[in-house]
Amino acid sequence: MMKKILLGCLLWCGVTTGSMAIASDVLPYWHESPSKAQIIDFVTRVTDPTSAAFVPVSDRIAVFDNDGTLWSEQPIYGQLAFLMDRIKAQAPDHPEWQTTQPFKAVLEGDLATLKHGGTESLLPLLAATHAGMTSDAFRETVSTWLASAKHPKAVYRFLADELGTTRVQFNPAVEPKFFKESAPAKIEQSTKPMQDSPRAKPDHPLSVVTPWTVDPDDYGTFLSGVWDEWLATDFGRVHVNLFETAIAQAAGLPAQTCTQAEICGKGLAVEHDGEVFSCDNYVYPQYRIGNIKDTHLGDLAFSKAQESFGTAKRDTLPKQCRQCDYLRLCWGECPKNRIIKTRAGESGLNYLCSGLYAFYQHIGPDVVRILRHLGYLKT
């Protein structure tokens, strides 16, 4: 077990197995913390030949661990989703797959049969989709597949039909480049780009966000496309939290998600050492509100500091938000994403603003019809 833990940490920390020298930028996406220090200390001790804890290279076992990475694990691994899509794309050239396992299970979306076959059932699938492919060809294939993520109907139908999902939550990936140095609300105002400017997009070299961050306009297009498909085929059967909270809030009911609520502050984060922070997106020293070793968690949750954190979601909105037609459906979304300026130059606008505005504008007529049908509006 020690061997597996060791190599998991080595790969995680970026250790080069030849010289066993730890990379200079160790765990670059971790905040400085006791956990990070313990991992680095562990790797240092087990790779130092003079240490009593030293583990020879021949005794080390490589283990890849997806925990804490950007790899998708639920409902299935992204690698498996890619594999299944490739089988379906190649199926017209292989009619025999319709009656041959494990290809038949993939084509029918039969995950239970595929899972029952274990690792061995994946080998012929890998051979059929990956064998004989050059690195450049594979990169191009994967890039084309990833681009299909912008196809909302295909993504939604896969979730609803092939996986049988009845509860869906879309969490947009928004990661500021400066998140290691500063909390979202504490960054230098002069570094925030204006809405619609090139730096407010993920594909610009000087962008305020990482390249893998979702484009705000693409996000709005994606949500609008999923809404159309959901409303036409699965309204009342599949629950999409962002859609249902929009309808509820339009009816005058409370928000069902913290991101769309007027105030937040109910999602505290408790670290392994008992330290408590205002939110799991705000695990920064400035947002530490106490320690459960010293103060009851309930008292921390209702403390003045936490109350101020929650109401700041509403009280710090820029004028563009306060005057927006969709304020009561959005409330500026999550404060962690308020990293750009309005067109008038006021700070505090949400990075996703343009996409969310387009989405709410798109669903407006449908929401009115739904509210009339439910009796919240008179005809």
C-alpha positions, 0 to 999 in steps of 0.5 A, spaced: 500 500 500 505 504 501 508 503 494 502 505 491 501 511 495 508 513 494 507 513 486 501 516 486 504 522 490 510 522 485 506 522 479 501 528 482 507 532 484 511 532 478 517 528 480 522 525 474 523 518 476 530 518 473 533 523 477 528 523 482 528 531 483 522 534 485 519 539 480 520 546 481 513 548 481 510 542 485 502 542 486 501 548 482 494 548 483 494 547 490 494 553 495 499 553 500 497 549 506 499 543 511 496 538 506 500 540 501 506 541 505 505 534 508 505 531 501 511 534 499 515 532 505 512 525 504 515 525 497 522 528 499 523 523 504 521 516 500 525 519 494 532 521 498 537 515 499 539 517 505 532 517 508 530 512 513 523 512 509 527 511 502 523 506 497 528 504 491 525 505 484 524 498 483 519 497 489 515 503 486 508 502 483 505 507 479 498 509 480 494 514 477 489 517 481 483 521 478 481 525 485 482 532 485 483 533 477 479 535 471 477 528 469 470 527 469 468 521 473 461 521 473 456 518 471 462 515 467 469 517 465 470 522 460 475 517 456 469 511 456 465 516 453 470 518 448 471 510 446 463 509 446 462 515 441 468 512 437 464 506 436 458 509 434 461 513 429 465 507 426 459 502 427 456 503 419 462 500 417 462 494 421 455 491 421 457 485 425 458 489 431 450 489 432 450 482 434 457 482 437 459 483 444 461 488 447 460 492 441 453 491 441 452 493 448 456 500 446 451 501 440 445 499 445 447 504 451 447 498 455 452 500 460 450 494 465 453 489 460 459 493 459 460 493 466 459 486 467 464 484 462 470 488 466 476 490 463 477 485 458 471 487 455 474 494 453 480 491 450 477 490 443 473 496 444 480 500 445 483 496 439 478 498 434 478 505 436 485 506 437 490 501 434 494 504 428 492 511 430 498 516 430 499 521 435 497 527 430 490 523 428 488 522 435 489 529 437 485 531 431 480 526 433 479 528 440 479 535 438 473 534 434 470 530 439 471 535 444 468 540 440 461 536 440 460 538 447 458 545 444 452 541 441 447 541 447 442 536 444 447 531 443 449 532 450 443 532 453 440 526 449 446 522 452 445 524 459 437 523 459 437 517 454 443 513 454 445 514 461 437 514 464 439 521 468 433 524 471 437 529 475 442 534 471 446 540 474 451 544 469 456 547 473 460 552 468 468 551 469 470 558 470 477 559 473 481 565 473 488 565 472 490 568 478 486 564 483 492 561 486 495 568 488 488 572 490 481 570 492 476 572 486 473 579 490 480 581 492 484 581 485 487 588 483 481 592 479 486 594 474 487 587 472 479 586 470 477 586 463 471 589 460 465 585 458 466 583 451 473 585 450 478 580 448 481 578 455 474 576 457 474 570 453 478 564 454 482 563 448 486 570 448 493 569 450 492 575 456 485 572 458 483 573 465 481 566 465 485 559 463 484 556 456 479 551 459 474 555 462 468 555 458 466 561 453 461 565 456 457 566 450 458 558 448 455 557 455 449 561 454 448 557 447 449 551 450 443 552 456 438 555 451 439 549 446 438 544 452 432 548 455 429 547 448 430 540 448 428 539 455 422 543 454 420 539 448 421 532 451 422 531 458 419 537 462 417 534 469 421 528 468 428 530 468 430 535 473 435 540 471 436 545 477 438 551 473 431 551 469 427 549 475 430 555 479 429 560 474 421 557 473 421 558 481 424 564 481 419 567 476 413 565 480 416 569 486 418 563 490 425 562 493 431 560 489 433 553 489 441 554 488 445 558 492 448 561 485 442 564 483 439 566 490 439 573 492 444 572 498 448 566 499 453 563 505 450 557 507 455 552 503 461 553 509 467 549 507 470 545 513 478 543 512 481 537 515 484 541 521 477 544 523 478 550 520 472 553 517 471 558 511 465 562 508 464 557 502 468 552 498 470 557 493 473 561 498 478 557 502 483 563 502 485 566 509 481 572 508 475 568 508 476 564 514 471 565 520 473 560 525 475 553 527 470 548 530 475 546 535 473 553 538 466 554 536 460 550 534 459 550 527 452 553 528 455 559 531 460 560 525 454 559 520 450 565 523 456 569 525 456 576 523 462 575 518 458 569 515 452 574 514 456 579 511 459 574 506 452 572 504 449 579 503 455 581 499 452 577 494 447 582 493 450 588 496 456 589 491 452 588 485 454 593 479 449 598 476 448 594 470 446 588 474 441 592 479 438 595 472 438 588 469 431 585 467 433 578 469 436 580 476 431 576 480 433 570 476 440 571 476 442 575 482 449 576 479 450 568 479 456 566 483 461 571 486 467 567 485 465 569 477 465 576 478 472 578 475 470 582 469 468 590 469 461 592 466 461 596 459 461 602 463 467 600 467 464 598 473 467 592 477 464 586 479 460 583 473 460 576 472 464 573 467 458 569 465 454 575 464 453 575 456 451 568 456 446 568 462 443 574 459 442 570 452 439 564 456 434 568 460 432 572 454 431 566 450 427 562 455 422 568 457 416 566 453 417 559 455 417 561 462 411 565 461 407 560 458 409 555 464 407 560 469 400 561 466 399 553 465 401 552 473 396 558 475 401 563 477 399 568 471 392 569 469 391 568 461 
